[in-house]
Every structure is written in structure tokens, then in C-alpha cells.
Amino acid sequence: MNQCHAIYVKYLGPTNCSGSRVKLTCYDVSHRNGDKPKSIVIGYKHEFNDINCMVIDHIQKTGVELELISYNNRAPDYNVMLFKWSFDHICKLFKISVED
């Protein structure tokens, strides 16, 4: 399996100020933003059974065409979702500006 991209998905519980959220982190394009992993946080949607389905729905609604290969629980606190690599689509999802 070549040209794969991993997105780390972590559930963030509710606080006094905000409700449950899900954080998506991308390490593969970190060289594009000063060697820091790029992440986005989306609100938790209770109509989904698990956060993986919610993330897939979010990706589809943003118009990013990523093909899901697989996902699993990497550790107790986060999941890993594996997509076919597309640099432009990952940049669009994580709002990274593409410099010429």
C-alpha cells in the first residue's frame, strides 16, 4: 500500500465553556507550516454512532475527495484514519495554503 496518509482523530470531552468536540491532526504536511502538526477541531454530532463516521461525513461535506482505506483504534485516546494520499485535498481539509 503506497501513497497513504494518516489522520489522527481524538475525542475531546465537554468543558464548562464548550461541548464535545473532535480533533483531526495531520502530521504528514507539517513541513508546510513550520514543522508543527496541523489540526482542526469540529463539533461533535450526536446523530453518528462513532467519531469515525462523523469525520467521514465532515470530510465529504467540505468537498474534499479523499478515499478512505481503513481506520482503527491506535491507542485508547485516539483513532487513526488512513486515506489515499492527495496533497491538494489534505491542504484543503486542513486549510493549509499551497505556495507555488
Residue, then its C-alpha position, 0 to 999 in steps of 0.5 A: m500500500n503506497q501513497c497513504h496518509a494518516i489522520y489522527v482523530k481524538y475525542l475531546g470531552p465537554t468543558n464548562c465553556s464548550g461541548s464535545r468536540v473532535k480533533l483531526t491532526c495531520y502530521d504528514v504536511s507539517h513541513r508546510n507550516g513550520d514543522k508543527p502538526k496541523s489540526i482542526v477541531i469540529g463539533y461533535k454530532h450526536e446523530f453518528n454512532d462513532i467519531n469515525c463516521m462523523v469525520i467521514d461525513h465532515i470530510q465529504k461535506t467540505g468537498v474534499e475527495l479523499e478515499l478512505i482505506s481503513y481506520n482503527n483504534r491506535a491507542p485508547d485516546y485516539n483513532v487513526m484514519l488512513f486515506k489515499w494520499s492527495f496533497d491538494h485535498i489534505c491542504k484543503l481539509f486542513k486549510i493549509s495554503v499551497e505556495d507555488 
